């Protein structure tokens, strides 16, 4: 059956081929921090609608919006109390309908975030479980087990929460006293894990998908897509001693349980084979629609080979490729992640994705910055971030940008403790959980305290005074600004060079330089100089510089031939 959707964008209006997602540039909006229309200090959907022209002008193909469902916001909305309604602080269903229509009118797709691993403890299902008991239908929707020990005072197994501490909390009885039963929460205590062994959970989520697809949503990013199914019997896990699983947070005294790293490849709650059955069901739902709806999984898996399994033809369309994000400023790690990702995705006919920043990791301007005298050198961090972005934008596949990276925003590392809201911060006693630093509202214009985020100056996280110089208004029209670099790169990628899908061939490059050719894409050569000294490029690469993240000049070499010299920590695109 094919379902026509009143709010859906007709393909012709969007002027893109049917498989738009194969090479799309998707812009992530963290709605609380994007644009605030009512001045309460929290961004909202009407605020986002008011900025759609900015996104269309930037040149992105789609917008992925982090959750805006009704939620107590204990984990920034990744704790959903009602999957079919909007948090009143962020807007209304009518606003979302308007958002979809207005984005489509500008040729942009809209991707929502779905959170199927856990609900909020304020979800009616969990509220019902609190007054039910063992053997009830309400309990069977969650992962609830009897505790160990004589009085069941020990959790059912030793699993830890990603946000620190035990992965289990006791179910209370009707009077609120602890029982001998425990519920699983791989994240915060307010995020009980759903039981994907229960057909009712499957049915409910298929229905939620249809609810939003019917409204015209183009696809979903799937939260913790690798975590829904737990190993049968819930066996103990031999937890490795690990660093933080959240890139950029290494060195914490008490590391949280990583979302994923190679030491956790065999965790009995990540990347279990059974998750693939769920995505086959979901794919069938997405394919009922015209145009078919799409999925992108948040999949922290041990290697590109395991990642590709999620993109088999009857499963997800794409997934985040975190191996590339974790490669850092390291030529070998970047190249091997690119090679393995492209090769493994080719086995399932899926396009790779690339991402450098999101709402869970340190912004890449800070993460890639060299450390000088114990502090991140943010000037060089900016050069590296711009270069890494330009290099990444030349890769085949689709790309995710995180709001504010186009302005060159850095991590806000000095937020006062009392402002911090990341649940991992509280669960670790303030030693970890610094994800708030990448979630600070973004600056739009002016010198007033919230820099155009709203008119009142209110802001749920304080914004650094220096961001006045990094606002959209400050950077617009300024030659060489980070914003103008992104605008130019997206335009050339889409219109002039037709980068996106197609083969990639590595070129022999000078020491410390990565270079590849995109033969099907107007024969573009993409170069990244990871060293801090200028480098002379081979004469065979020509001198036709399409664009660069910094200085590139043509000079004569010793043989009198014209060559290009690029500065340190810079990327350029050449027409080969
Ligand atoms: C991944 C999300 O990106 C993160 O922000 C959230 O805390 C966890 N999943 C739990 O939902």
Boltz pocket constraint, residues with backbone or C-beta under 6 A from the ligand:
constraints:
  - pocket:
      binder: B
      contacts: [[A, 75], [A, 78], [A, 79], [A, 115], [A, 187], [A, 223], [A, 224], [A, 298], [A, 359], [A, 360]]
      max_distance: 6.0
